[in-house]
Amino acid sequence: MEERPILKIAKALSDPTRLRMLREITASGEISCGELAARFPISQPTVSHHLKVLEEAGLVSARREGQFHYFKAVAGALVEFSKNLDATVGRSRSASRPPGL
């Protein structure tokens, strides 16, 4: 995974509201934007903004059914992110070690 997707995911997860939304979406399996908005004390446009950030980061996917949008977590996205983050951190550690250690 290139650096840009890692940064997008990290930025998306750095917001406590988005992290909670991702947890709600994951626990629900699939949830409509309206249902999700009812669970958070924020406006519908703000919910939509957070969902857009999560979707652009590749953490959730959306499908449209009539006028409703339904969201579900992208299977394996966090696992892939974690593996790539571990690899990135591992490379950084080995590059900063003196030879022979």
C-alpha positions in Angstrom: 0.0 0.0 0.0 1.3 3.4 -0.9 1.7 6.2 1.6 -1.3 8.2 0.4 -3.9 5.5 1.2 -2.3 4.9 4.6 -2.6 8.7 5.4 -6.2 8.8 4.2 -7.2 6.0 6.5 -5.2 7.4 9.4 -6.9 10.8 8.9 -10.3 9.2 8.7 -9.8 7.3 11.9 -8.3 10.2 13.8 -11.7 11.8 14.2 -13.6 10.3 17.2 -17.0 10.7 15.5 -15.9 8.9 12.4 -14.3 6.1 14.4 -17.6 5.7 16.3 -19.5 5.7 13.0 -17.3 3.0 11.6 -17.9 0.9 14.7 -21.7 1.4 14.3 -21.6 0.5 10.6 -19.5 -2.6 11.3 -21.8 -3.7 14.1 -24.9 -3.2 12.0 -23.6 -5.0 8.9 -25.3 -2.4 6.8 -27.0 0.8 7.8 -28.8 3.7 6.1 -27.5 7.2 6.4 -30.7 8.2 8.2 -30.4 5.4 10.7 -26.8 6.3 11.4 -27.7 10.0 11.7 -30.3 9.1 14.4 -27.6 7.6 16.5 -25.4 10.7 16.6 -26.2 14.2 18.0 -25.0 15.9 14.8 -26.7 17.3 11.7 -27.5 15.1 8.7 -25.0 17.1 6.5 -22.3 16.5 9.1 -23.1 12.8 9.1 -22.9 12.8 5.3 -19.5 14.5 5.4 -18.1 11.9 7.8 -19.4 9.1 5.6 -17.8 10.6 2.6 -14.4 10.8 4.3 -14.8 7.1 5.4 -15.8 6.1 1.9 -12.9 8.0 0.2 -10.5 6.3 2.6 -11.9 2.9 1.5 -13.2 2.0 4.9 -16.9 1.8 3.9 -18.8 1.3 0.7 -22.2 2.7 -0.2 -25.0 1.5 -2.3 -28.1 3.5 -3.3 -31.6 2.2 -3.2 -34.0 4.8 -4.4 -33.4 8.0 -2.4 -31.6 6.1 0.4 -27.9 5.3 0.8 -26.8 2.3 2.7 -23.3 1.8 4.1 -21.2 -1.2 5.1 -17.7 -1.7 6.3 -15.2 -2.8 3.6 -14.0 -6.3 4.7 -10.3 -6.4 5.3 -9.7 -2.7 4.9 -8.4 -2.3 8.5 -6.4 -5.5 8.4 -4.7 -4.3 5.2 -4.1 -0.9 6.8 -2.6 -2.5 9.9 -0.3 -4.8 7.9 1.0 -1.9 5.8 1.4 0.4 8.9 3.4 -2.4 10.6 5.6 -2.7 7.5 6.1 1.0 7.3 7.0 1.3 11.0 9.3 -1.8 10.7 11.1 -0.2 7.8 11.5 3.0 9.8 12.9 1.2 12.8 15.4 -0.8 10.7 16.6 2.2 8.8 17.4 4.1 12.1 19.3 1.2 13.7 23.1 1.3 13.6 24.7 -1.5 11.5 25.1 -4.8 13.4 22.1 -4.3 15.7 
